[in-house]
Amino acid sequence: MPAQTDHLEGFSTLIRATGRPVRFRRHQHIARSGEHADAVLLIVEGWAARYSPMPDGGRHISHFYLPGDICDLGWLVAPTVRQTVSALTPIKALAIDCQALQQRMGDDPALAHSVAVDSLHRLDSQTEWMVTLGRRSAVQRLARLLHDLYLRIEHRGRADRGACALPLSQQHLADFTGLSAVHVCRTLRQLKDLRLIDFRRRQLMIPDLAELDARTR
């Protein structure tokens, strides 16, 4: 789950300058699997999730989008959307047409290069998360997820001294980590008892970020 890093600043600046405002309601689909995406979005406010439905009626979340993230540069090169993206909260965003963005990339090799760099960055992050899912405990999974989310939120200037808003339910955390909601509840309580986090009313507090990071190993 990589943070929106500086190599995409050119895209963010372009979308802010030329994008059209769009809004999505909570639970509204931003893009459905199998559809053609007409536009790339810069999320200004709100959270979204990319996911695949499971045969048992559940879903597996593969990525959370938060304010400042671009959703989704993969739509520029894929003929159709691979995974559904849905709004977890009300969303304000700026949209730029894929065709216009592709044309701009053809005129600006630096923008095209940044897509390749972002793709590699995401692949590295997903590889690390596969290791976490396959080889690490529930405590390590939750600690890693909350640690990484906090760093992304902090990078956006939306965290203050270890505290930030985190508008995710225990079910959202379960759908990302591959745990049951009951197991997530139990593990969050364990992390709280260890004084590594406090998570209530969609507010996350991390007293010692380095100590939480150590618990992910």
C-alpha positions in Angstrom: 0.0 0.0 0.0 2.4 2.7 -1.1 2.0 6.3 -0.2 1.4 8.8 -2.9 5.1 9.6 -3.5 6.8 12.6 -5.0 7.4 11.0 -8.4 3.6 11.5 -9.1 3.6 15.2 -8.1 3.5 16.1 -11.8 0.3 14.1 -12.3 -1.2 15.7 -9.2 -0.3 19.2 -10.3 -1.8 18.5 -13.8 -5.0 17.1 -12.4 -5.4 20.0 -10.0 -4.9 22.5 -12.8 -7.2 20.8 -15.4 -9.4 18.3 -13.7 -13.2 18.7 -13.4 -14.8 18.3 -9.9 -16.7 15.1 -9.3 -18.4 13.6 -6.3 -19.3 10.1 -5.1 -21.7 9.0 -2.4 -20.7 6.6 0.3 -20.8 3.0 -1.1 -21.1 4.3 -4.7 -19.0 2.5 -7.3 -16.3 4.7 -8.8 -15.4 2.0 -11.3 -16.6 -1.5 -11.8 -14.5 -4.5 -12.7 -14.7 -5.2 -16.5 -15.8 -1.6 -17.4 -13.7 0.9 -19.3 -12.5 3.7 -17.2 -12.9 7.1 -18.9 -11.0 9.2 -16.3 -8.3 9.2 -13.7 -9.2 10.8 -10.4 -7.3 12.8 -7.8 -9.1 12.2 -4.5 -9.4 15.5 -2.6 -11.6 14.3 0.3 -12.7 10.9 1.4 -11.6 7.3 1.2 -12.2 4.5 -1.3 -11.2 0.9 -1.7 -10.2 -1.4 -4.5 -11.5 -4.9 -4.1 -12.5 -8.3 -5.6 -15.7 -10.1 -4.6 -15.2 -13.6 -3.1 -17.4 -16.7 -3.8 -18.7 -16.6 -0.2 -20.2 -13.2 -0.7 -17.3 -11.4 1.0 -14.6 -9.3 -0.6 -10.9 -8.9 -0.5 -9.6 -5.3 -0.4 -6.3 -4.9 -2.2 -5.8 -1.1 -1.8 -7.2 1.9 0.1 -7.3 5.3 -1.5 -7.1 8.3 0.7 -7.0 12.1 0.1 -4.2 13.0 -2.2 -4.1 9.6 -3.9 -4.5 9.2 -7.7 -7.1 6.6 -8.6 -5.9 4.9 -10.8 -3.0 5.3 -13.2 -3.4 1.6 -14.1 -6.5 2.6 -16.0 -4.3 4.4 -18.5 -2.8 1.1 -19.8 -5.4 -1.6 -19.0 -8.3 -2.0 -21.5 -10.7 -2.5 -18.7 -10.8 -2.0 -14.9 -9.4 -5.1 -13.2 -10.9 -4.6 -9.7 -14.0 -2.6 -8.6 -13.3 0.6 -6.7 -16.0 1.8 -4.3 -16.3 4.9 -2.1 -16.0 4.1 1.6 -17.0 7.6 2.6 -18.4 10.6 0.6 -15.7 11.6 -1.9 -14.7 14.8 -3.6 -12.3 14.4 -6.5 -10.9 15.9 -9.6 -11.1 13.9 -12.8 -9.1 14.1 -16.0 -10.0 12.2 -19.1 -7.7 9.2 -19.8 -7.4 10.2 -23.4 -6.2 13.7 -22.6 -3.8 12.3 -20.0 -2.4 9.8 -22.5 -1.8 12.5 -25.0 -0.1 14.6 -22.4 2.2 11.7 -21.5 3.1 11.3 -25.1 4.3 14.9 -25.1 6.1 14.7 -21.7 8.3 11.6 -21.2 8.8 12.5 -17.6 5.1 11.8 -16.9 5.3 8.5 -18.7 8.4 7.6 -16.7 6.6 8.4 -13.5 3.9 5.8 -14.4 6.6 3.1 -14.8 8.1 4.1 -11.4 4.7 4.1 -9.7 4.0 0.6 -11.1 7.3 -0.7 -9.8 6.7 0.9 -6.4 3.2 -0.8 -6.2 4.6 -4.1 -7.2 7.2 -4.0 -4.5 4.6 -3.1 -1.9 2.2 -5.8 -3.0 5.1 -8.4 -2.9 5.8 -7.4 0.7 2.2 -7.6 1.6 2.0 -11.1 0.1 4.7 -12.1 2.5 2.8 -10.6 5.4 -0.4 -12.4 4.4 1.4 -15.7 3.9 3.9 -15.8 6.8 3.0 -13.4 9.5 0.7 -13.5 12.5 -2.6 -11.5 12.9 -0.8 -9.1 15.2 1.9 -8.5 12.6 -0.7 -8.0 9.8 -2.7 -5.5 11.8 0.4 -3.7 13.0 1.8 -3.4 9.5 -1.5 -2.2 8.0 -2.0 0.5 10.7 1.6 1.5 10.6 1.5 2.0 6.8 -1.8 3.8 6.8 -0.6 6.2 9.4 2.6 7.0 7.4 0.4 7.7 4.3 -1.9 9.9 6.3 1.0 11.7 7.9 2.6 12.2 4.4 -0.6 14.1 3.5 -0.3 16.4 6.5 -3.4 14.9 8.1 -1.8 13.4 11.2 -0.8 15.1 14.4 1.6 13.7 17.0 0.6 10.1 16.4 -3.1 10.7 16.0 -5.2 10.7 12.8 -8.7 10.1 11.5 -9.1 6.5 10.2 -12.6 6.1 8.7 -12.4 2.3 8.4 -14.5 -0.3 10.2 -13.2 -3.6 11.6 -14.7 -5.3 8.6 -12.6 -3.2 6.3 -9.5 -4.1 8.2 -10.6 -7.8 8.0 -11.2 -7.6 4.3 -7.7 -6.3 3.7 -5.8 -8.6 6.1 -7.6 -11.8 5.3 -8.8 -12.2 8.9 -12.4 -12.5 10.2 -14.0 -9.4 11.8 -14.0 -11.3 15.1 -10.3 -12.0 14.8 -9.6 -8.4 13.9 -11.5 -7.2 17.0 -9.5 -9.6 19.2 -6.2 -8.5 17.7 -7.0 -4.8 18.0 -7.7 -5.4 21.6 -4.3 -7.2 22.0 -2.5 -4.3 20.3 -4.3 -1.9 22.6 -3.4 -4.0 25.7 0.2 -3.8 24.5 -0.2 0.0 24.4 0.8 0.0 20.7 -2.4 1.6 19.4 -5.7 3.1 20.5 -8.4 2.8 17.8 -12.0 4.0 18.6 -14.7 6.1 16.9 -12.7 6.0 13.7 -9.7 7.7 15.4 -6.3 6.1 15.5 -3.6 6.9 18.1 -0.1 5.4 17.9 1.9 6.3 20.9 5.2 5.0 19.5 5.4 4.5 15.8 8.9 2.8 16.0 7.6 0.3 18.5 4.6 -0.5 16.3 6.9 -1.0 13.4 9.0 -3.4 15.4 5.9 -5.6 16.0 5.5 -6.1 12.3 8.8 -8.0 11.9 
